[in-house]
Structures are given as C-alpha cells and as structure tokens.
C-alpha cells in the first residue's frame, strides 16, 4: 500500500546572501530543481536548513517561500521545532501549522532532555497534541543537539493511533528499521529513511521512501532508485553502492558542500552559512565535489535521465 507521504524528500538547505539574509531567489530555484528532479515532497526548515540559526519569523517566511515555489505540485513538510521552553514550542509549532504545510515535523530531542526517560517524552508529546488539535505531525530523530531514537513501542502506539503522519528515521540500522515496519503494519504512517547505506534494503523490506541530506545533491538518482528497485534489482544495487559512497561527502563541510554543489550545477548561491565557516570547504573538498558531479552525470546518462 502506497502511503499518503512516500517517495523521495530532500532535506532542503537554506541559501543565504553574503550579508546573512535568506536568498529567496535561490530558495525558489532550488525548489524548482527538486521538483524537476522528481521529488515527491520537500522537507524545509529542518536541520539542513540551519533552523537552529534562524529567527522565528525567518522560519515561517522560509516555509511560506517553499510552499509558494512548490505551488501545490508536491507537499512540503517543515519543522522549526527548536525551542527548549514548552510554551515556546507550542507557539512555534502552532504558527508553523498556520503556514499551510502538509505536516509540522516535531524533533524528538525537543520532547525530553537527554537525561529524561520516555515517560517525559510521551507526556510532552501528548501535551502538544492536546494543545494543538487537528494538526498533522511528523517526527524527526534529529541528531542535533543530541540523537534521541524513538522506541518501537512509541512508534507502534502513535503511528497506529493516527497521531503521527511520518517519521524521518535516523537509526541507520536495518534491524531497527525492520522492527518499525513490523509495528506500523497497514497504517498510513510513513517511514522515511534518512540513511543512504540502508536505504535500498529498507525499501525492499517495506520502507516508504527517502528523506535525507544527499537529496540536495542528486535527488533524481534517489528517485530512480525508489522507482526501480523492484524491477531492476542488479542495477539498483549498483546505484545504491554509488549513492552510499557519495554520501560520505555528508561529513565534508555540509551544508556548505551542498551549496557549492548547487552553485556549480545551475542553482547560483553563496557559500555563506550561519553554522559553519565557509572556508572549511577547502580546495581538496572542492575537487571531491567536482569528481562527484562528473560521476553523477555518468550515472544520469546510464539511467537515461
């Protein structure tokens, strides 16, 4: 059964101008690239978007800009769930819902401190549901400021109960992914894998799609994999191996590396980031991205893209 939310969803970077403002022209152009590349949705105002460095109003304006650029062609998720204070969380989540995004994405580590148990997480989640009824929520195991994986019991209860629409899975474990498939059953809850190395095997096991950072580089290749993994298994495995090796670049000055890649491939933007010094993208890293672009184009030719 194909879920409401499925397929390939990039976690969208935020382009900035050199004077530290959001570059809305580049936001529009990047949205267009994703859609032309076959994305099934876009996750904006997330960690890749540098949401912890965005002002309250900027988060909302960014979500609206992506929605406007998408113009109903694909659904848009957005988070912006960064506050520590509970009342502030309710405000930011409620205001994000008012933008019209398809789902407001909660961050699991915002629901409880690192030293608190799942009972605290559940109580805070239930409180959000009580105070913000009628909102479609997703949930994201964001690794910053700390990684909090959700328990299988939590996923079973809230997925089947209809309280959650989707999970961005950051477990990076095929065993955990298979557990999550088993407990979500025939519900409309979507399991979206952020991890490239387990992606193909998770799709074969029953995952609903991909939602990760490398979609900023080559969403079209991920879409081919998603669309063809059942019918062309050998080529899909070979492509998966390439995508897995390419994903090592995620550790190389991301998101600056993604901005550099975009700038070289037809979506002009500065390398400015609010979270990292752009100069960490050194000459060697730039040569690596140039090599990646050549390999991407070889694969596109091979796949007829």
BALOBA-1460 file (C-alpha; in Angstrom, 3 decimals):
// residues 305
<rec num="1" residu="x" x="0.000" y="0.000" z="0.000"/>
<rec num="2" residu="x" x="1.404" y="3.372" z="-1.011"/>
<rec num="3" residu="x" x="1.182" y="5.799" z="1.898"/>
<rec num="4" residu="x" x="-0.022" y="9.391" z="1.688"/>
<rec num="5" residu="x" x="3.571" y="10.552" z="2.098"/>
<rec num="6" residu="x" x="6.074" y="8.450" z="0.189"/>
<rec num="7" residu="x" x="8.983" y="8.624" z="-2.233"/>
<rec num="8" residu="x" x="11.968" y="10.954" z="-2.187"/>
<rec num="9" residu="x" x="12.139" y="14.044" z="0.010"/>
<rec num="10" residu="x" x="15.268" y="16.223" z="0.187"/>
<rec num="11" residu="x" x="16.066" y="17.919" z="3.477"/>
<rec num="12" residu="x" x="16.381" y="21.376" z="1.996"/>
<rec num="13" residu="x" x="19.371" y="23.624" z="2.657"/>
<rec num="14" residu="x" x="18.854" y="27.357" z="3.168"/>
<rec num="15" residu="x" x="20.732" y="29.634" z="0.765"/>
<rec num="16" residu="x" x="21.947" y="32.872" z="2.326"/>
<rec num="17" residu="x" x="23.276" y="36.053" z="0.774"/>
<rec num="18" residu="x" x="26.748" y="37.226" z="1.729"/>
<rec num="19" residu="x" x="25.148" y="39.785" z="4.046"/>
<rec num="20" residu="x" x="23.465" y="36.957" z="6.004"/>
<rec num="21" residu="x" x="19.911" y="37.180" z="4.692"/>
<rec num="22" residu="x" x="17.879" y="34.315" z="3.260"/>
<rec num="23" residu="x" x="18.311" y="34.271" z="-0.514"/>
<rec num="24" residu="x" x="14.723" y="33.773" z="-1.613"/>
<rec num="25" residu="x" x="15.597" y="33.724" z="-5.291"/>
<rec num="26" residu="x" x="17.863" y="30.740" z="-4.692"/>
<rec num="27" residu="x" x="15.165" y="29.132" z="-2.498"/>
<rec num="28" residu="x" x="12.766" y="29.325" z="-5.433"/>
<rec num="29" residu="x" x="15.313" y="27.953" z="-7.894"/>
<rec num="30" residu="x" x="16.295" y="25.099" z="-5.593"/>
<rec num="31" residu="x" x="12.650" y="24.152" z="-5.061"/>
<rec num="32" residu="x" x="12.226" y="24.050" z="-8.823"/>
<rec num="33" residu="x" x="15.296" y="21.822" z="-9.199"/>
<rec num="34" residu="x" x="13.924" y="19.361" z="-6.657"/>
<rec num="35" residu="x" x="10.584" y="19.161" z="-8.416"/>
<rec num="36" residu="x" x="12.139" y="18.757" z="-11.845"/>
<rec num="37" residu="x" x="14.331" y="16.030" z="-10.344"/>
<rec num="38" residu="x" x="11.226" y="14.077" z="-9.414"/>
<rec num="39" residu="x" x="10.981" y="14.674" z="-5.676"/>
<rec num="40" residu="x" x="7.752" y="13.554" z="-4.030"/>
<rec num="41" residu="x" x="7.926" y="16.198" z="-1.326"/>
<rec num="42" residu="x" x="10.292" y="18.670" z="0.336"/>
<rec num="43" residu="x" x="11.327" y="18.916" z="3.983"/>
<rec num="44" residu="x" x="12.084" y="22.591" z="4.635"/>
<rec num="45" residu="x" x="13.052" y="24.404" z="7.849"/>
<rec num="46" residu="x" x="14.969" y="21.386" z="9.151"/>
<rec num="47" residu="x" x="18.497" y="20.821" z="10.457"/>
<rec num="48" residu="x" x="19.886" y="21.014" z="6.895"/>
<rec num="49" residu="x" x="18.127" y="24.383" z="6.660"/>
<rec num="50" residu="x" x="20.153" y="25.606" z="9.657"/>
<rec num="51" residu="x" x="16.881" y="26.054" z="11.527"/>
<rec num="52" residu="x" x="18.629" y="26.428" z="14.890"/>
<rec num="53" residu="x" x="20.235" y="29.587" z="13.481"/>
<rec num="54" residu="x" x="17.027" y="31.074" z="12.033"/>
<rec num="55" residu="x" x="14.905" y="33.714" z="13.736"/>
<rec num="56" residu="x" x="11.240" y="32.901" z="14.474"/>
<rec num="57" residu="x" x="9.944" y="34.995" z="11.607"/>
<rec num="58" residu="x" x="12.547" y="33.637" z="9.204"/>
<rec num="59" residu="x" x="11.411" y="30.066" z="9.836"/>
<rec num="60" residu="x" x="7.858" y="30.951" z="8.891"/>
<rec num="61" residu="x" x="8.888" y="33.068" z="5.906"/>
<rec num="62" residu="x" x="11.126" y="30.265" z="4.626"/>
<rec num="63" residu="x" x="8.330" y="27.693" z="4.887"/>
<rec num="64" residu="x" x="5.961" y="30.036" z="3.054"/>
<rec num="65" residu="x" x="8.540" y="30.673" z="0.329"/>
<rec num="66" residu="x" x="8.993" y="26.956" z="-0.338"/>
<rec num="67" residu="x" x="5.222" y="26.458" z="-0.329"/>
<rec num="68" residu="x" x="4.798" y="29.303" z="-2.814"/>
<rec num="69" residu="x" x="7.541" y="27.949" z="-5.062"/>
<rec num="70" residu="x" x="6.148" y="24.414" z="-4.933"/>
<rec num="71" residu="x" x="2.704" y="25.800" z="-5.800"/>
<rec num="72" residu="x" x="0.912" y="22.610" z="-4.813"/>
<rec num="73" residu="x" x="2.961" y="20.352" z="-7.084"/>
<rec num="74" residu="x" x="4.473" y="18.468" z="-4.137"/>
<rec num="75" residu="x" x="3.707" y="18.536" z="-0.407"/>
<rec num="76" residu="x" x="6.005" y="20.439" z="1.922"/>
<rec num="77" residu="x" x="6.944" y="19.472" z="5.472"/>
<rec num="78" residu="x" x="8.526" y="21.977" z="7.852"/>
<rec num="79" residu="x" x="9.820" y="21.849" z="11.398"/>
<rec num="80" residu="x" x="11.355" y="24.876" z="13.075"/>
<rec num="81" residu="x" x="10.950" y="22.984" z="16.362"/>
<rec num="82" residu="x" x="13.978" y="24.362" z="18.185"/>
<rec num="83" residu="x" x="12.820" y="25.931" z="21.450"/>
<rec num="84" residu="x" x="13.563" y="24.405" z="24.849"/>
<rec num="85" residu="x" x="10.677" y="26.054" z="26.698"/>
<rec num="86" residu="x" x="7.386" y="24.152" z="26.358"/>
<rec num="87" residu="x" x="5.215" y="27.214" z="25.863"/>
<rec num="88" residu="x" x="7.590" y="28.497" z="23.191"/>
<rec num="89" residu="x" x="7.403" y="25.131" z="21.450"/>
<rec num="90" residu="x" x="3.619" y="25.274" z="21.329"/>
<rec num="91" residu="x" x="3.818" y="28.764" z="19.829"/>
<rec num="92" residu="x" x="6.379" y="27.877" z="17.156"/>
<rec num="93" residu="x" x="4.619" y="24.659" z="16.161"/>
<rec num="94" residu="x" x="1.210" y="26.311" z="16.011"/>
<rec num="95" residu="x" x="2.469" y="29.182" z="13.895"/>
<rec num="96" residu="x" x="4.249" y="26.773" z="11.544"/>
<rec num="97" residu="x" x="0.966" y="24.884" z="11.077"/>
<rec num="98" residu="x" x="-0.705" y="28.153" z="10.063"/>
<rec num="99" residu="x" x="1.607" y="28.401" z="7.021"/>
<rec num="100" residu="x" x="-0.274" y="25.507" z="5.413"/>
<rec num="101" residu="x" x="2.499" y="22.897" z="5.340"/>
<rec num="102" residu="x" x="1.355" y="19.307" z="4.874"/>
<rec num="103" residu="x" x="2.858" y="18.314" z="8.216"/>
<rec num="104" residu="x" x="4.662" y="20.056" z="11.043"/>
<rec num="105" residu="x" x="7.676" y="17.962" z="11.998"/>
<rec num="106" residu="x" x="8.500" y="17.525" z="15.670"/>
<rec num="107" residu="x" x="12.095" y="16.963" z="16.774"/>
<rec num="108" residu="x" x="12.362" y="14.010" z="19.146"/>
<rec num="109" residu="x" x="15.127" y="15.551" z="21.260"/>
<rec num="110" residu="x" x="12.997" y="18.640" z="21.917"/>
<rec num="111" residu="x" x="10.412" y="16.467" z="23.685"/>
<rec num="112" residu="x" x="12.739" y="15.414" z="26.515"/>
<rec num="113" residu="x" x="16.197" y="16.223" z="27.770"/>
<rec num="114" residu="x" x="18.965" y="13.694" z="27.271"/>
<rec num="115" residu="x" x="18.776" y="12.634" z="30.928"/>
<rec num="116" residu="x" x="14.982" y="12.189" z="30.877"/>
<rec num="117" residu="x" x="13.109" y="8.982" z="30.140"/>
<rec num="118" residu="x" x="10.486" y="8.140" z="27.555"/>
<rec num="119" residu="x" x="7.706" y="8.900" z="30.029"/>
<rec num="120" residu="x" x="8.680" y="12.571" z="29.836"/>
<rec num="121" residu="x" x="8.809" y="12.436" z="26.048"/>
<rec num="122" residu="x" x="5.354" y="10.844" z="25.892"/>
<rec num="123" residu="x" x="3.847" y="13.356" z="28.324"/>
<rec num="124" residu="x" x="5.237" y="16.293" z="26.368"/>
<rec num="125" residu="x" x="4.095" y="14.818" z="23.065"/>
<rec num="126" residu="x" x="0.598" y="14.218" z="24.437"/>
<rec num="127" residu="x" x="0.516" y="17.794" z="25.713"/>
<rec num="128" residu="x" x="1.356" y="19.091" z="22.233"/>
<rec num="129" residu="x" x="-1.467" y="17.007" z="20.782"/>
<rec num="130" residu="x" x="-3.897" y="18.371" z="23.376"/>
<rec num="131" residu="x" x="-2.931" y="21.996" z="22.801"/>
<rec num="132" residu="x" x="-2.680" y="21.769" z="19.011"/>
<rec num="133" residu="x" x="-5.525" y="19.520" z="17.890"/>
<rec num="134" residu="x" x="-6.174" y="18.862" z="14.217"/>
<rec num="135" residu="x" x="-2.573" y="19.369" z="13.072"/>
<rec num="136" residu="x" x="-0.790" y="16.747" z="11.003"/>
<rec num="137" residu="x" x="2.533" y="15.994" z="12.700"/>
<rec num="138" residu="x" x="5.648" y="14.215" z="11.565"/>
<rec num="139" residu="x" x="8.576" y="13.415" z="13.819"/>
<rec num="140" residu="x" x="12.316" y="13.563" z="13.171"/>
<rec num="141" residu="x" x="15.161" y="11.946" z="15.083"/>
<rec num="142" residu="x" x="17.383" y="14.972" z="14.567"/>
<rec num="143" residu="x" x="20.973" y="14.255" z="15.678"/>
<rec num="144" residu="x" x="21.459" y="17.817" z="16.985"/>
<rec num="145" residu="x" x="21.875" y="18.758" z="19.780"/>
<rec num="146" residu="x" x="21.714" y="15.056" z="20.652"/>
<rec num="147" residu="x" x="20.343" y="11.961" z="18.927"/>
<rec num="148" residu="x" x="17.192" y="10.558" z="20.513"/>
<rec num="149" residu="x" x="15.885" y="7.471" z="18.770"/>
<rec num="150" residu="x" x="12.243" y="6.632" z="19.347"/>
<rec num="151" residu="x" x="11.329" y="3.317" z="20.919"/>
<rec num="152" residu="x" x="9.486" y="0.658" z="18.979"/>
<rec num="153" residu="x" x="6.628" y="0.895" z="21.488"/>
<rec num="154" residu="x" x="6.283" y="4.639" z="20.938"/>
<rec num="155" residu="x" x="6.118" y="4.189" z="17.174"/>
<rec num="156" residu="x" x="3.607" y="1.344" z="17.477"/>
<rec num="157" residu="x" x="1.268" y="3.328" z="19.683"/>
<rec num="158" residu="x" x="1.312" y="6.696" z="17.974"/>
<rec num="159" residu="x" x="1.573" y="5.527" z="14.361"/>
<rec num="160" residu="x" x="-1.405" y="3.201" z="14.598"/>
<rec num="161" residu="x" x="-3.330" y="5.732" z="16.653"/>
<rec num="162" residu="x" x="-3.130" y="8.250" z="13.828"/>
<rec num="163" residu="x" x="-1.318" y="10.893" z="15.857"/>
<rec num="164" residu="x" x="1.669" y="10.926" z="13.507"/>
<rec num="165" residu="x" x="1.857" y="11.050" z="9.722"/>
<rec num="166" residu="x" x="5.524" y="10.240" z="9.144"/>
<rec num="167" residu="x" x="8.900" y="9.520" z="10.684"/>
<rec num="168" residu="x" x="12.250" y="10.678" z="9.399"/>
<rec num="169" residu="x" x="14.269" y="7.681" z="10.562"/>
<rec num="170" residu="x" x="17.873" y="8.349" z="11.607"/>
<rec num="171" residu="x" x="18.537" y="4.961" z="13.203"/>
<rec num="172" residu="x" x="20.949" y="3.912" z="10.416"/>
<rec num="173" residu="x" x="20.143" y="0.321" z="11.403"/>
<rec num="174" residu="x" x="18.345" y="-2.168" z="9.168"/>
<rec num="175" residu="x" x="17.371" y="-4.196" z="12.259"/>
<rec num="176" residu="x" x="15.639" y="-1.208" z="13.840"/>
<rec num="177" residu="x" x="14.060" y="-0.330" z="10.503"/>
<rec num="178" residu="x" x="12.588" y="-3.830" z="10.207"/>
<rec num="179" residu="x" x="11.187" y="-3.555" z="13.731"/>
<rec num="180" residu="x" x="9.492" y="-0.308" z="12.766"/>
<rec num="181" residu="x" x="7.966" y="-1.872" z="9.659"/>
<rec num="182" residu="x" x="6.573" y="-4.712" z="11.749"/>
<rec num="183" residu="x" x="4.790" y="-2.446" z="14.240"/>
<rec num="184" residu="x" x="3.328" y="0.086" z="11.797"/>
<rec num="185" residu="x" x="1.566" y="-2.553" z="9.689"/>
<rec num="186" residu="x" x="-1.186" y="-1.305" z="7.388"/>
<rec num="187" residu="x" x="-1.407" y="2.165" z="8.920"/>
<rec num="188" residu="x" x="-0.914" y="5.276" z="6.797"/>
<rec num="189" residu="x" x="2.145" y="6.190" z="8.882"/>
<rec num="190" residu="x" x="5.129" y="6.762" z="6.557"/>
<rec num="191" residu="x" x="8.622" y="5.501" z="7.287"/>
<rec num="192" residu="x" x="11.176" y="7.676" z="5.502"/>
<rec num="193" residu="x" x="14.833" y="6.665" z="5.739"/>
<rec num="194" residu="x" x="17.474" y="9.379" z="6.143"/>
<rec num="195" residu="x" x="20.331" y="6.913" z="5.748"/>
<rec num="196" residu="x" x="21.675" y="6.002" z="2.307"/>
<rec num="197" residu="x" x="23.634" y="2.866" z="3.225"/>
<rec num="198" residu="x" x="20.497" y="1.070" z="4.462"/>
<rec num="199" residu="x" x="18.060" y="2.734" z="2.050"/>
<rec num="200" residu="x" x="17.776" y="0.031" z="-0.592"/>
<rec num="201" residu="x" x="17.393" y="-2.764" z="1.932"/>
<rec num="202" residu="x" x="14.830" y="-0.745" z="3.865"/>
<rec num="203" residu="x" x="12.808" y="-0.181" z="0.674"/>
<rec num="204" residu="x" x="12.914" y="-3.894" z="-0.067"/>
<rec num="205" residu="x" x="11.710" y="-4.563" z="3.478"/>
<rec num="206" residu="x" x="8.828" y="-2.087" z="3.212"/>
<rec num="207" residu="x" x="10.007" y="1.462" z="3.897"/>
<rec num="208" residu="x" x="8.097" y="4.230" z="2.157"/>
<rec num="209" residu="x" x="10.924" y="6.387" z="0.886"/>
<rec num="210" residu="x" x="13.996" y="8.525" z="1.410"/>
<rec num="211" residu="x" x="14.338" y="11.795" z="3.324"/>
<rec num="212" residu="x" x="17.963" y="12.824" z="3.565"/>
<rec num="213" residu="x" x="20.643" y="15.416" z="3.015"/>
<rec num="214" residu="x" x="22.083" y="13.960" z="-0.190"/>
<rec num="215" residu="x" x="18.841" y="14.835" z="-1.929"/>
<rec num="216" residu="x" x="20.345" y="18.315" z="-2.160"/>
<rec num="217" residu="x" x="22.989" y="16.864" z="-4.486"/>
<rec num="218" residu="x" x="21.165" y="14.324" z="-6.685"/>
<rec num="219" residu="x" x="17.500" y="13.824" z="-5.859"/>
<rec num="220" residu="x" x="16.915" y="12.455" z="-9.362"/>
<rec num="221" residu="x" x="19.207" y="9.477" z="-8.699"/>
<rec num="222" residu="x" x="17.389" y="8.685" z="-5.482"/>
<rec num="223" residu="x" x="14.085" y="8.916" z="-7.337"/>
<rec num="224" residu="x" x="15.280" y="6.428" z="-9.954"/>
<rec num="225" residu="x" x="16.278" y="4.029" z="-7.169"/>
<rec num="226" residu="x" x="12.908" y="4.419" z="-5.448"/>
<rec num="227" residu="x" x="11.019" y="3.892" z="-8.703"/>
<rec num="228" residu="x" x="13.020" y="0.911" z="-9.964"/>
<rec num="229" residu="x" x="14.376" y="-1.079" z="-7.001"/>
<rec num="230" residu="x" x="11.845" y="-3.870" z="-7.527"/>
<rec num="231" residu="x" x="12.069" y="-4.152" z="-11.297"/>
<rec num="232" residu="x" x="15.814" y="-3.644" z="-11.803"/>
<rec num="233" residu="x" x="17.443" y="-5.186" z="-8.723"/>
<rec num="234" residu="x" x="21.013" y="-5.547" z="-10.011"/>
<rec num="235" residu="x" x="21.286" y="-2.005" z="-11.359"/>
<rec num="236" residu="x" x="19.564" y="-0.700" z="-8.227"/>
<rec num="237" residu="x" x="22.153" y="-2.375" z="-6.021"/>
<rec num="238" residu="x" x="24.958" y="-0.901" z="-8.097"/>
<rec num="239" residu="x" x="23.407" y="2.565" z="-7.918"/>
<rec num="240" residu="x" x="22.862" y="2.124" z="-4.183"/>
<rec num="241" residu="x" x="26.556" y="1.382" z="-3.755"/>
<rec num="242" residu="x" x="27.452" y="4.575" z="-5.620"/>
<rec num="243" residu="x" x="24.989" y="6.651" z="-3.580"/>
<rec num="244" residu="x" x="26.356" y="5.176" z="-0.350"/>
<rec num="245" residu="x" x="29.925" y="6.133" z="-1.225"/>
<rec num="246" residu="x" x="28.801" y="9.571" z="-2.415"/>
<rec num="247" residu="x" x="27.024" y="10.100" z="0.901"/>
<rec num="248" residu="x" x="30.388" y="10.071" z="2.685"/>
<rec num="249" residu="x" x="30.614" y="13.679" z="1.479"/>
<rec num="250" residu="x" x="27.907" y="14.498" z="4.006"/>
<rec num="251" residu="x" x="30.722" y="14.666" z="6.551"/>
<rec num="252" residu="x" x="32.676" y="17.094" z="4.369"/>
<rec num="253" residu="x" x="31.647" y="20.627" z="5.401"/>
<rec num="254" residu="x" x="27.912" y="20.092" z="4.943"/>
<rec num="255" residu="x" x="25.788" y="22.156" z="4.266"/>
<rec num="256" residu="x" x="28.456" y="24.342" z="2.638"/>
<rec num="257" residu="x" x="29.390" y="21.453" z="0.359"/>
<rec num="258" residu="x" x="25.787" y="21.219" z="-0.852"/>
<rec num="259" residu="x" x="25.701" y="24.959" z="-1.533"/>
<rec num="260" residu="x" x="28.912" y="24.681" z="-3.536"/>
<rec num="261" residu="x" x="27.479" y="21.757" z="-5.490"/>
<rec num="262" residu="x" x="24.306" y="23.712" z="-6.248"/>
<rec num="263" residu="x" x="26.278" y="26.752" z="-7.328"/>
<rec num="264" residu="x" x="28.311" y="24.640" z="-9.766"/>
<rec num="265" residu="x" x="25.267" y="22.902" z="-11.224"/>
<rec num="266" residu="x" x="22.874" y="25.668" z="-12.141"/>
<rec num="267" residu="x" x="21.395" y="26.972" z="-8.882"/>
<rec num="268" residu="x" x="23.556" y="30.015" z="-8.060"/>
<rec num="269" residu="x" x="24.046" y="30.745" z="-4.375"/>
<rec num="270" residu="x" x="26.714" y="31.925" z="-1.989"/>
<rec num="271" residu="x" x="28.516" y="29.540" z="0.330"/>
<rec num="272" residu="x" x="27.543" y="31.593" z="3.371"/>
<rec num="273" residu="x" x="26.356" y="29.596" z="6.359"/>
<rec num="274" residu="x" x="25.232" y="30.677" z="9.819"/>
<rec num="275" residu="x" x="26.533" y="27.499" z="11.413"/>
<rec num="276" residu="x" x="29.942" y="26.972" z="9.815"/>
<rec num="277" residu="x" x="32.790" y="28.982" z="8.341"/>
<rec num="278" residu="x" x="32.605" y="28.593" z="4.573"/>
<rec num="279" residu="x" x="36.396" y="28.345" z="4.437"/>
<rec num="280" residu="x" x="36.283" y="24.824" z="5.851"/>
<rec num="281" residu="x" x="35.331" y="23.788" z="2.333"/>
<rec num="282" residu="x" x="38.966" y="23.656" z="1.292"/>
<rec num="283" residu="x" x="40.488" y="23.061" z="-2.123"/>
<rec num="284" residu="x" x="40.578" y="19.304" z="-1.684"/>
<rec num="285" residu="x" x="36.888" y="19.217" z="-0.758"/>
<rec num="286" residu="x" x="36.043" y="21.269" z="-3.846"/>
<rec num="287" residu="x" x="37.892" y="18.789" z="-6.059"/>
<rec num="288" residu="x" x="35.929" y="15.971" z="-4.427"/>
<rec num="289" residu="x" x="32.647" y="17.682" z="-5.261"/>
<rec num="290" residu="x" x="33.786" y="18.233" z="-8.846"/>
<rec num="291" residu="x" x="34.500" y="14.491" z="-9.065"/>
<rec num="292" residu="x" x="31.059" y="13.765" z="-7.637"/>
<rec num="293" residu="x" x="29.397" y="15.916" z="-10.285"/>
<rec num="294" residu="x" x="31.186" y="14.013" z="-13.053"/>
<rec num="295" residu="x" x="30.085" y="10.699" z="-11.573"/>
<rec num="296" residu="x" x="26.503" y="11.923" z="-11.177"/>
<rec num="297" residu="x" x="26.399" y="12.791" z="-14.865"/>
<rec num="298" residu="x" x="27.806" y="9.385" z="-15.823"/>
<rec num="299" residu="x" x="25.017" y="7.759" z="-13.851"/>
<rec num="300" residu="x" x="22.359" y="10.028" z="-15.358"/>
<rec num="301" residu="x" x="23.488" y="9.064" z="-18.837"/>
<rec num="302" residu="x" x="23.465" y="5.403" z="-17.897"/>
<rec num="303" residu="x" x="19.951" y="5.628" z="-16.436"/>
<rec num="304" residu="x" x="18.577" y="7.767" z="-19.247"/>
<rec num="305" residu="x" x="17.884" y="10.753" z="-17.029"/>
